[in-house]
Amino acid sequence: MKIILSRLSPFFLILLLLLPFIFLEKGTLVLYLNQFRTSFWDNFFINASILGNAICVPFAMLLVLRFRMKWVAIFVLSFLVQIILVLLFKKGFYAGALRPYLYFKHLGMGDMLTLIEGVKIRYVNTFPSGHTATIFFLTSFFALLSRNKTASWVLLGLGLIVGLSRVYLIQHFFIDVYFGILFGTLSSVVGYYLIKKNPKKWHAVRLTIDFKGVQKSTGDMIRQIFNI
């Protein structure tokens, strides 16, 4: 538990610091950020949001395969926990909950939002933010793996940019993003704790893979996705 608290302390700190903001009036941050739209930030946050897409998980998995199977097991278990948490709330408890655009439209305030050309607006299933949960599962996992406090802060910053992008793009409310941060981080904590508490002989095994060939193929795919 000490290792979790040490390596993920930046994540726990940001959860604590952001907690009061979930009590703001719903949509406050959406309207605030919408005032500062520019073409630069539109493109920046559109690309940043892609990092929270589940399609990035297999690429991250390729990096994890370089390490012992213990870390592969933690990664897979954490991802499953994150998926279950998100689906439980998004498709279960809060199924059909209105996203920002439809929420403001129903209030007769839809004209207060300036939409971004080319961005498909989602209407329902807002809670929690799946993109935010995914990126925070990834960043918190690699923070545990890195054992470096500076890396933890950098990873946290990356996650926050993706979370902010979901509000900027009018896809989620702040509270959706906050619980995405919570669920994503919690998934890594649960995965790490359960695997560490139940060690197996195969956890020490390392896979033999042609990483150079895999990295080249992965690099080509990433360039196609991001158009670089």
N, C-alpha and C positions, 0 to 999 in steps of 0.2 A: 504493500500500500504506500510505503514511503517513496518508492520509485515513481509511482503514478502521480503522487502529489508534487514531487520535485519536477518531473519532466513536463507535466501538464499544468504547472502553476499559472502560466500566462493565460491559459484557456479558462481556468477557474476564476481568475481575477477579472477577465473581461465579462464573464457571465454575471459576476457580482456587480460590476460597475454599470452594466447595461440593464440590470433588473428593474430599476425605477422607471425606465422609459416604457415598459410594457403597460404602464398605467396611464399613458397619454391618451388623449382622445383618438379613436380609431381613424387611421388615414392621415394623421398629422404629418408624419415624415414623408409620405407619398406626395402630398401637396407641396411640402417645403422643397423637396428635391426637384420637383417638376418645374419650379421657378428658375432653376439654374441650368436648364437644358442647353447644350451646344452640340454641334456636329462632332466635335472632338470627344466629348464625354459620351455621346450616343454610341460611337464606334468603340470607345474604350470599354464601356460596360456591356455592350453586346458580346464582345470577345471574351471579357472576363467571365461572363455568365456561363459560357461554354465549359469552363473548368469544373462547374458543378454538375455537368451532365453525366449520367451513369456510364456513358460510353468511355469516359476517361478511366474508369475503374480497371478494365483489363490492361491498359497501358501501365497503370501503377503496379498491377500484379506482376508484370514482367520484371520490374525493379526488385520486388520482394523475393522473387525466385532466386536471386543471387545469395540470399541468406539461408539460414537453417530452416528446416521445415516447421520449427516452432513458430517462426514469424509468419510463415505462410498460413498456418492454422489460425493464428491470431487475426490475420487479415481477413480470411474467409469468414470466421465466426463473427467478427465485428461488423462486416458488411451485411451479413444475414440479420444481425440484431438491428442494424440501422434500417434495413428494408422493412422489417416487421414493424418497428416503431412508426415509421412514416406511413405505411399502408394502414395500420391499425387506426390512426387518427384521420388521415386524409380520406380514406375510402370507408372508414368505419364510423367512429364517433362524430366526426365533423364532415361527413360526406355531403357535398352540395353547398358547403359554405361559400359565400360570394367572395370573389377576388376583387381587388380595388376598383377596376373599371366598372363592373356591373354594380358594385356596392354604391359608388357615387352616382351612377346613372339612375338607380332606383331612388336616390335621394333628390334627384333633379339637379345634380351638380356635375353631370358628366362633361359639360362644356368647360369646366375648370381644369381639365386634364388635357395636356398636349401629348398626343401619342407619337411614337417613333415609327417612321415609315419603314416597312419591312419586318417589323417585330410582330409576331402573331400574339395577340392578346388572349389569354385564358380567362374564362369567366367564373369557374367554380372550383371547388376543392382547394381552397387556399391554405388550410392549416394542416401540417406545418409546411415550410418551404423545403421541398425535396432536394433542390439544387444545393441549398445551404447545408442540409443534413449530410449530403454526399461529400461536399468539399471538407466539412469539418470531421467527418469520419476519416477521410484521407489525411488531412493535415495533423489531426491529433494522433493518428496511428504513426505517421512518420516522425512526429515529435517524440513519441515513445521509443521509436527505433533509433533515432539519431543520438540520443543521450547528450545533446548539446543545447544549452539554454538559449543561445543566440539563434540557433536554427528554429527553436520552438517559437520565438517571437516573430521570425520571418514567416513561418508557416501560418501563424495566427493572423498576421497581416494579410496574407494571401486569402485566407478564408473569409476575413471581414470584407475584403474587396468584392468577392463573389456574392456574399450575403447582401451587401449594399446594392449591388447591381440588380438584385431581384426587386428591390423597392424602386430604384431608379427607372427600371423598365416597366413599372406599373404591373408587376406580376404578383406581388405579395405585400402584405402589411408588415410593419416592424415586428409585431408579436409572432408572426409566422417565421420570420428570420431568426428571432431569438430562440424559439423552440427548435428550429433547425440546428442552431449552434449547440443547444443542449443535447438533443438526441444524437447528433453526430459524434460529439465528444463522449457522451455516455456509452455509445456503442463500442468505442475503442477501449474504454475503461473496463467494460464487462468482458469483452473478448480477451484482453490482456490478463485480467484477473483469473478468469476461468481456466485458461490454458496454463498459466503459471501454477495454479493450484492443483492441476491434474497432469503432471509431467508424464510423457511417454518416451520410450526408447527412440522411436522414429523422429522425435522432435529434433534430434541432433544431426539428422541426415541432411546432406546438401545434394541438390539435384545437379546433374551434369548436362548443361544445355549450351548450344552454340549461340552465346549471347551476341556475338558480333553480327551474325546473320539476322537475329531477332531484332536487334537495335536498328539495323538498316531498314528493315521492313516497317518497324514501328515509326521511325523517323519519317518515312515516306507517307505513312497514313496520317500522322500529325500534321505534316505540311499540307496535305489535301484538305483536312478538316478546317484548318485555320487559314487556308489560302495563302501560304507563305512559301 
